[in-house]
Amino acid sequence: MTARIGVVTFPGSLDDRDTQRAIRVAGAEPVALWHKDKDLKQVDAVVLCGGFSYGDYLRAGAIARFSPVMDTVIDQAKAGLPVLGICNGFQILTEAHLLPGGMLGNDHLHFICRDQKLRVENADTSWTSDYAAGQEIHIPLKNMDGRYVADRRTLDELEAEGRVAFRYLDFNPNGSLNDIAGITNAAGNVVGLMPHPEHAVESLIGTGRTDGLPFFTSILKKLVNA
């Protein structure tokens, strides 16, 4: 049976179609989910895609976190449903307290769009198992509010527990503490990152690499082997 991965669209989402395509390229079936619908349509995993949900009013992800679909996502994520938050999706996951910390405006106060070098720090999550720890990859990055922050205790816990999933290399594009580009929850089923792996799944477009594809093949293998 083909794994079914839901992609939530909020008002202001930009990358839902790109994410659906990445899922299809990996060999799974993408399922469109609407923010007002609590029904996840029996999907096996969920992706919160990038964009500017609700125009980033109040704070990036702060309004989307209260969309009806998030009630179900939060409950099922706590029960083990794999959830990936990309860019705005990462912001929503922190607002929903599925991941610790928060996101602030870039320290240089400008929108940034670039190919970003990352190091894989944790290859044991539902979304990163097709990588190797220490592997260096290039993933497109585009954000205005991408600066990851947390109190010292939370940062120390993330580092000690190996929950930093990705770290910026060569250049910190937004002032994120500890060069953090992405993190995971303790169970490894919820992952959030600011760069956009869905834009790096085909050599013809994006970075010209397929460094983002393992996100989607990782979850596919986990679901098939579950």
KEKOLPA-787790 format. One record per residue (C-alpha): x, y, z; residue in one letter. Coordinates in pm, whole numbers, padded with zeros to 5 digits, always signed. Layout:
! KEKOLPA-787790
XYZa;...
END
This chain:
! KEKOLPA-787790
+00000+00000+00000m;+00130+00345-00092t;+00218+00572+00201a;-00004+00880+00219r;+00153+01207+00337i;-00065+01507+00405g;+00036+01863+00318v;-00151+02137+00504v;-00240+02456+00320t;-00300+02771+00528f;-00397+03115+00392p;-00061+03247+00272g;+00107+02910+00215s;+00346+02922-00081l;+00511+02584-00109d;+00228+02335-00071d;+00238+02229-00437r;+00618+02202-00432d;+00596+01984-00122t;+00332+01764-00280q;+00557+01718-00581r;+00855+01626-00362a;+00644+01362-00189i;+00537+01223-00526r;+00898+01218-00652v;+00995+01015-00345a;+00727+00757-00427g;+00454+00841-00177a;+00104+00979-00233e;+00055+01347-00138p;-00278+01435+00021v;-00395+01797+00028a;-00521+01908+00370l;-00708+02235+00434w;-00644+02440+00747h;-01012+02459+00842k;-01065+02083+00824d;-00985+01881+01137k;-00996+01556+00938d;-00646+01442+00838l;-00796+01189+00593k;-00612+00898+00754q;-00271+01011+00632v;+00043+00839+00760d;+00241+01161+00811a;+00194+01538+00779v;+00403+01822+00639v;+00345+02184+00737l;+00485+02367+00437c;+00658+02701+00390g;+00503+03039+00320g;+00364+03330+00517f;+00051+03192+00685s;-00192+03471+00765y;+00068+03717+00638g;+00287+03652+00945d;+00063+03892+01138y;+00126+03911+01513l;+00417+03669+01477r;+00514+03411+01217a;+00298+03102+01271g;+00111+03250+01568a;-00233+03256+01402i;-00193+02937+01198a;-00121+02750+01518r;-00490+02799+01610f;-00631+02670+01281s;-00872+02378+01333p;-00641+02131+01159v;-00373+02197+01419m;-00586+02054+01700d;-00571+01717+01526t;-00207+01754+01422v;-00102+01832+01780i;-00295+01540+01927d;-00171+01290+01671q;+00188+01416+01680a;+00190+01356+02056k;+00066+01004+01980a;+00351+00942+01733g;+00233+01075+01395l;+00539+01191+01194p;+00522+01568+01132v;+00766+01782+00936l;+00761+02161+00956g;+00943+02349+00680i;+01018+02721+00729c;+00676+02863+00821n;+00586+02509+00924g;+00877+02512+01170f;+00751+02842+01307q;+00404+02691+01351i;+00549+02389+01534l;+00722+02614+01786t;+00406+02820+01833e;+00213+02496+01891a;+00478+02383+02142h;+00545+02064+01952l;+00904+02189+01932l;+01078+02409+02189p;+01209+02761+02137g;+01084+03023+01896g;+01161+03215+01579m;+01248+03585+01558l;+01331+03818+01270g;+01666+03771+01100n;+01939+03958+01285d;+02022+04162+00971h;+01653+04261+00936l;+01630+04153+00572h;+01465+03871+00381f;+01727+03622+00269i;+01719+03377-00021c;+02023+03158-00091r;+02155+02806-00126d;+02259+02713+00225q;+02518+02460+00337k;+02407+02246+00629l;+02548+01965+00840r;+02323+01676+00937v;+02354+01637+01313e;+02088+01374+01377n;+02016+01098+01126a;+01795+00895+01361d;+01461+01077+01321t;+01164+00973+01111s;+01260+01236+00854w;+01641+01208+00844t;+01728+00837+00844s;+01843+00841+00480d;+02119+01084+00573y;+02438+01010+00763a;+02532+01202+01076a;+02794+01457+00981g;+02688+01464+00615q;+02710+01807+00452e;+02427+01908+00221i;+02302+02214+00032h;+01938+02319+00071i;+01765+02640-00047p;+01681+02888+00229l;+01432+03177+00210k;+01297+03357+00513n;+01248+03680+00701m;+01188+03538+01048d;+01438+03254+01060g;+01638+03327+01374r;+01600+03035+01612y;+01612+03132+01979v;+01563+02953+02310a;+01673+02998+02669d;+02006+02853+02775r;+01852+02555+02952r;+01658+02455+02640t;+01965+02495+02419l;+02171+02283+02657d;+01902+02013+02655e;+01881+02012+02276l;+02257+01975+02247e;+02291+01714+02522a;+02006+01501+02387e;+02120+01519+02024g;+01804+01699+01920r;+01972+01953+01693v;+01892+01794+01359a;+02068+02038+01126f;+02324+02312+01171r;+02426+02597+00941y;+02778+02569+00800l;+03015+02840+00673d;+02760+03116+00723f;+02482+03174+00975n;+02214+03339+00758p;+01986+03472+01029n;+02162+03479+01366g;+02016+03152+01494s;+02163+03052+01828l;+02419+02771+01810n;+02388+02789+01428d;+02071+02579+01459i;+01890+02520+01129a;+01653+02249+01249g;+01557+02048+01556i;+01359+01739+01655t;+01143+01643+01946n;+01261+01376+02189a;+01068+01100+02013a;+01211+01188+01671g;+00875+01197+01494n;+00847+01579+01482v;+01116+01772+01294v;+01132+02137+01199g;+01384+02330+00991l;+01407+02664+00814m;+01565+02555+00481p;+01341+02408+00210h;+01419+02046+00117p;+01122+02035-00122e;+01317+02269-00350h;+01609+02025-00376a;+01461+01698-00499v;+01535+01720-00873e;+01862+01808-01041s;+01688+02024-01302l;+01571+02290-01056i;+01666+02455-00727g;+02026+02394-00626t;+02082+02148-00910g;+02121+01886-00637r;+01885+01635-00481t;+02005+01688-00124d;+01649+01745+00000g;+01506+01419-00132l;+01620+01205+00165p;+01369+01386+00389f;+01090+01231+00187f;+01253+00892+00121t;+01333+00865+00495s;+00970+00896+00599i;+00857+00671+00315l;+01092+00391+00428k;+00982+00433+00789k;+00616+00406+00697l;+00665+00111+00464v;+00870-00077+00721n;+00646+00009+01016a;
END
